[in-house]
């Protein structure tokens, strides 16, 4: 199918091929016939590819700027500290790929072999893939509509040769849009362990997190838990904690209690987090004694416990029928 027009009702809609926005679309006849609603063969291909991956974790956020990519990178670094654990980090934030910078991989390129695309490796047991590796410059804008983004995500999931992997961490863009629906749909047959949702303490961020939680419920995506990022600032000299982003409505803790969702932990602000990301180095190495490092390690341990206690079961795959 060719690129869909703005306002496309979707192939699963009763208006497929018949709506006003369908007029003049090259796919109109195909959609009206119902042929476009046939199952995407890539779903089974991806299921086969994912047989070498033990656990698949999505990292979500309702609002941008809450530290989702930073958390994804730290989760990958933390898991990979065990040299016997193979970790893969996939960046599907197509329009804002920050993972190459955070992981110290800017300027790296993707190579293709007979078995698919080869990830870029930070360590022998930590591989990374991002659309950022496909750009000629980190300043290049990616101006793509939904179908092209979806095609890129499909290619990442189907064609990247990760090898045997214990954890695949998928860093997503903020919100609940094409990228999120695509990754849930394509991994539906392969099983997703669950989602970790990032927020900051203030209500303006929590509002969007509630939408993210609603999305997870609608597509039957398990929620591992919520992480409250930038949760206070501990002065390195006097050790006094200050609330930079006051939790005016009780923060993530009150929201999680209300919605009966686990709060995995709180990560306090630490200026060294931003500095380590800009330098492309692990914060755990840069600041091993920081309260933020201790918070991260506790959260990572809880995620590992969740994955080990929730094995993949047939019949529990996420549903991605939204359009």
C-alpha positions as CSV (number, residue, x, y, z in Angstrom):
1,X,0.0,0.0,0.0
2,X,1.1,3.5,-0.7
3,X,1.3,6.3,1.9
4,X,-2.0,7.0,3.5
5,X,-3.5,10.5,3.4
6,X,-4.1,12.8,6.3
7,X,-7.3,11.8,8.1
8,X,-7.2,8.2,6.9
9,X,-9.9,6.2,8.9
10,X,-7.7,3.1,9.0
11,X,-8.1,-0.3,7.2
12,X,-10.1,-1.7,10.1
13,X,-12.7,1.0,10.0
14,X,-16.2,0.6,8.4
15,X,-15.3,3.8,6.5
16,X,-12.2,2.3,5.0
17,X,-12.1,3.3,1.3
18,X,-15.5,5.1,1.7
19,X,-14.7,8.1,3.9
20,X,-14.3,11.7,2.6
21,X,-10.6,11.6,3.2
22,X,-10.3,8.4,1.0
23,X,-11.2,10.3,-2.2
24,X,-8.3,10.4,-4.5
25,X,-6.2,8.1,-2.3
26,X,-4.3,5.4,-4.4
27,X,-5.3,2.8,-1.8
28,X,-9.1,3.6,-2.0
29,X,-10.1,0.6,-4.0
30,X,-7.9,-1.8,-2.0
31,X,-9.3,-0.6,1.3
32,X,-12.9,-0.6,0.1
33,X,-12.5,-4.3,-0.9
34,X,-11.3,-5.3,2.5
35,X,-8.1,-6.8,1.2
36,X,-6.1,-4.2,3.1
37,X,-7.3,-5.5,6.4
38,X,-5.6,-8.8,5.9
39,X,-3.1,-9.8,8.6
40,X,0.3,-8.3,8.1
41,X,2.7,-11.2,7.4
42,X,5.4,-9.3,9.2
43,X,3.7,-10.2,12.5
44,X,4.6,-13.8,12.1
45,X,8.1,-13.0,10.7
46,X,8.7,-10.8,13.8
47,X,7.4,-13.5,16.1
48,X,10.0,-15.9,14.6
49,X,12.7,-13.3,15.0
50,X,11.8,-12.7,18.6
51,X,12.3,-16.3,19.6
52,X,15.9,-15.4,20.5
53,X,14.7,-12.6,22.9
54,X,13.7,-13.7,26.4
55,X,12.1,-10.4,27.7
56,X,10.7,-7.4,25.9
57,X,10.1,-4.2,27.8
58,X,8.5,-1.0,26.5
59,X,9.5,2.4,28.1
60,X,6.6,4.9,27.8
61,X,5.8,8.4,28.9
62,X,2.7,10.5,28.4
63,X,4.7,13.8,28.2
64,X,8.0,14.6,26.5
65,X,10.9,15.7,28.6
66,X,10.3,13.5,31.6
67,X,13.5,11.5,31.1
68,X,12.2,8.5,29.3
69,X,15.2,8.0,27.0
70,X,17.6,8.7,29.8
71,X,15.8,6.0,31.9
72,X,15.9,3.5,28.9
73,X,19.7,4.1,28.6
74,X,20.2,3.6,32.3
75,X,18.1,0.5,32.4
76,X,20.2,-0.9,29.5
77,X,23.5,0.0,31.3
78,X,22.3,-1.4,34.6
79,X,21.1,-4.8,33.2
80,X,24.3,-5.1,31.1
81,X,26.5,-4.7,34.2
82,X,26.1,-8.4,34.6
83,X,28.5,-9.6,31.8
84,X,26.4,-12.8,31.4
85,X,23.3,-10.8,30.5
86,X,22.8,-9.9,26.8
87,X,20.9,-6.5,26.4
88,X,19.5,-4.8,23.4
89,X,18.2,-1.2,23.3
90,X,15.9,-0.3,20.4
91,X,15.1,3.4,19.9
92,X,11.8,3.9,18.0
93,X,11.5,7.6,18.7
94,X,11.8,8.2,15.0
95,X,11.5,12.0,15.0
96,X,13.6,12.6,18.1
97,X,16.3,9.8,18.4
98,X,18.4,10.8,21.4
99,X,19.7,7.3,22.3
100,X,22.8,7.5,20.1
101,X,23.9,10.6,21.9
102,X,23.1,9.3,25.4
103,X,24.9,6.0,24.7
104,X,28.0,7.7,23.2
105,X,27.4,6.3,19.7
106,X,26.9,9.5,17.7
107,X,28.4,9.1,14.2
108,X,28.2,5.3,14.2
109,X,26.6,3.6,11.2
110,X,24.6,0.5,10.7
111,X,26.1,-2.4,8.8
112,X,24.1,-5.1,6.9
113,X,25.0,-8.7,6.8
114,X,23.4,-11.8,5.4
115,X,21.4,-12.2,8.6
116,X,20.1,-8.6,8.8
117,X,21.2,-5.3,10.2
118,X,23.9,-5.4,12.8
119,X,23.4,-3.4,16.0
120,X,25.9,-0.9,17.2
121,X,27.6,-2.2,20.3
122,X,28.5,-0.2,23.4
123,X,29.8,-3.3,25.1
124,X,30.0,-6.9,24.0
125,X,26.7,-7.6,25.7
126,X,24.9,-4.3,25.0
127,X,23.7,-3.6,21.4
128,X,21.8,-0.5,20.2
129,X,19.7,0.3,17.2
130,X,18.2,3.7,16.3
131,X,17.1,5.7,13.3
132,X,19.8,8.2,14.4
133,X,22.4,5.8,12.9
134,X,20.7,6.2,9.5
135,X,20.9,10.0,9.4
136,X,23.8,11.8,7.7
137,X,23.8,14.4,10.5
138,X,22.3,14.4,14.1
139,X,20.7,17.7,13.2
140,X,18.8,16.2,10.2
141,X,15.0,16.4,10.7
142,X,12.9,13.2,10.2
143,X,9.7,14.5,8.6
144,X,7.7,11.3,8.1
145,X,4.0,10.5,8.2
146,X,2.7,7.5,10.1
147,X,2.9,4.8,7.5
148,X,6.6,5.5,6.9
149,X,7.3,5.5,10.6
150,X,5.5,2.2,10.9
151,X,7.5,0.7,8.1
152,X,10.7,1.7,9.9
153,X,9.6,0.1,13.1
154,X,8.6,-3.1,11.3
155,X,12.1,-3.2,9.7
156,X,13.8,-2.7,13.0
157,X,11.9,-5.5,14.7
158,X,12.1,-7.9,11.7
159,X,15.6,-7.2,10.3
160,X,17.9,-6.4,13.1
161,X,20.1,-9.3,14.0
162,X,20.3,-9.1,17.8
163,X,21.3,-12.7,18.4
164,X,20.4,-14.3,21.7
165,X,19.2,-11.6,24.0
166,X,18.0,-11.6,27.6
167,X,16.3,-8.1,27.5
168,X,15.1,-6.0,24.6
169,X,14.4,-2.5,25.9
170,X,12.3,-0.4,23.5
171,X,12.5,3.4,23.9
172,X,9.3,5.0,22.5
173,X,8.3,8.6,21.8
174,X,6.0,10.4,24.2
175,X,2.3,9.9,23.8
176,X,0.0,7.2,22.3
177,X,0.3,7.4,18.6
178,X,1.4,5.5,15.5
179,X,4.7,4.2,16.9
180,X,3.1,2.8,20.0
181,X,0.3,1.1,18.1
182,X,2.8,-0.3,15.6
183,X,5.2,-1.8,18.1
184,X,2.3,-3.4,20.1
185,X,0.8,-4.8,16.9
186,X,4.0,-6.2,15.5
187,X,5.0,-7.8,18.9
188,X,1.5,-9.1,19.6
189,X,2.3,-12.6,18.6
190,X,5.7,-12.6,20.3
191,X,4.5,-11.3,23.7
192,X,5.6,-8.2,25.5
193,X,6.5,-8.6,29.2
194,X,5.2,-5.1,30.0
195,X,5.6,-1.4,30.0
196,X,7.5,0.9,32.3
197,X,5.9,4.4,32.4
198,X,7.9,7.5,33.3
199,X,6.5,10.7,34.8
200,X,7.6,13.7,36.9
201,X,5.8,14.6,40.1
202,X,3.7,17.5,38.9
203,X,0.1,17.2,37.9
204,X,0.6,18.4,34.3
205,X,2.8,15.3,33.7
206,X,0.5,13.0,35.6
207,X,-2.5,14.0,33.4
208,X,-0.7,12.6,30.4
209,X,0.5,9.5,32.2
210,X,-3.1,8.6,33.0
211,X,-3.8,8.6,29.3
212,X,-0.8,6.3,28.8
213,X,-2.1,3.9,31.4
214,X,-5.5,4.0,29.6
215,X,-3.7,3.2,26.4
216,X,-2.0,0.2,28.0
217,X,-5.4,-1.1,29.3
218,X,-7.1,-0.7,25.9
219,X,-4.4,-2.7,24.0
220,X,-4.0,-5.2,26.9
221,X,-0.4,-4.3,27.5
222,X,0.8,-5.3,31.0
223,X,2.1,-2.4,33.1
224,X,5.3,-3.3,35.1
225,X,5.0,0.0,37.0
226,X,5.5,3.7,37.1
227,X,8.8,5.5,37.7
228,X,8.7,9.1,39.2
229,X,11.7,10.9,37.7
230,X,13.2,14.2,38.9
231,X,11.6,13.4,42.3
232,X,13.2,16.1,44.4
233,X,16.8,17.4,44.6
234,X,19.2,16.2,47.3
235,X,21.8,18.9,48.0
236,X,25.3,17.2,47.8
237,X,26.6,19.3,50.6
238,X,23.9,19.6,53.2
239,X,21.9,16.5,52.0
240,X,18.6,18.4,52.4
241,X,16.0,17.5,49.9
242,X,14.1,20.2,47.9
243,X,11.1,19.7,45.7
244,X,11.9,21.3,42.3
245,X,8.7,20.0,40.8
246,X,6.2,20.0,43.7
247,X,3.8,17.0,43.7
248,X,0.7,19.2,44.0
249,X,-1.7,16.3,43.7
250,X,0.3,13.8,45.6
251,X,2.7,12.9,42.8
252,X,3.1,9.4,41.2
253,X,2.5,7.7,44.6
254,X,-1.0,9.0,45.0
255,X,-1.8,8.3,41.3
256,X,-0.5,4.7,41.6
257,X,-2.5,4.0,44.7
258,X,-5.6,5.4,43.0
259,X,-5.1,3.3,39.9
260,X,-3.8,0.2,41.7
261,X,-0.5,0.3,39.7
262,X,3.0,-0.4,41.2
263,X,5.2,2.5,41.8
264,X,8.7,1.1,41.0
265,X,10.5,4.0,42.6
266,X,11.5,7.6,42.6
267,X,14.7,9.0,41.0
268,X,16.0,12.3,42.5
269,X,17.5,15.0,40.3
270,X,21.3,14.9,40.0
271,X,23.1,17.3,37.6
272,X,25.6,14.5,36.8
273,X,22.8,12.6,35.0
274,X,22.6,15.3,32.4
275,X,26.3,15.6,32.1
276,X,26.9,11.9,31.7
277,X,24.2,11.7,29.0
278,X,25.8,14.6,27.1
279,X,29.2,12.8,27.3
280,X,27.6,9.5,26.3
281,X,28.8,7.7,29.5
282,X,27.1,5.6,32.0
283,X,25.9,7.6,35.0
284,X,26.5,4.5,37.2
285,X,30.2,4.8,36.5
286,X,30.3,8.6,36.8
287,X,28.4,8.7,40.1
288,X,28.3,5.3,41.8
289,X,27.5,6.8,45.2
290,X,24.7,9.1,44.1
291,X,21.2,8.7,45.6
292,X,19.9,8.6,42.0
293,X,22.2,5.6,41.3
294,X,20.8,3.7,44.3
295,X,17.2,4.5,43.1
296,X,17.9,3.3,39.6
297,X,19.4,0.0,40.9
298,X,16.4,-0.6,43.1
299,X,14.0,0.0,40.2
300,X,16.0,-2.2,37.8
301,X,15.9,-5.0,40.4
302,X,12.1,-4.7,40.6
303,X,11.8,-4.9,36.8
304,X,14.0,-8.0,36.7
305,X,11.8,-9.6,39.4
306,X,8.7,-8.8,37.4
307,X,10.1,-10.3,34.2
308,X,11.2,-13.5,36.0
309,X,7.9,-14.0,37.7
310,X,5.7,-13.3,34.6
311,X,6.7,-15.9,32.0
312,X,5.3,-15.6,28.5
313,X,1.9,-17.3,28.3
314,X,-0.1,-18.1,25.2
315,X,-3.4,-16.3,25.0
316,X,-2.1,-13.2,26.9
317,X,-0.7,-11.4,23.9
318,X,-1.5,-7.6,23.7
319,X,-4.3,-6.5,21.4
320,X,-3.7,-3.8,18.9
321,X,-7.0,-3.4,17.1
322,X,-7.3,0.4,17.7
323,X,-7.4,2.5,14.6
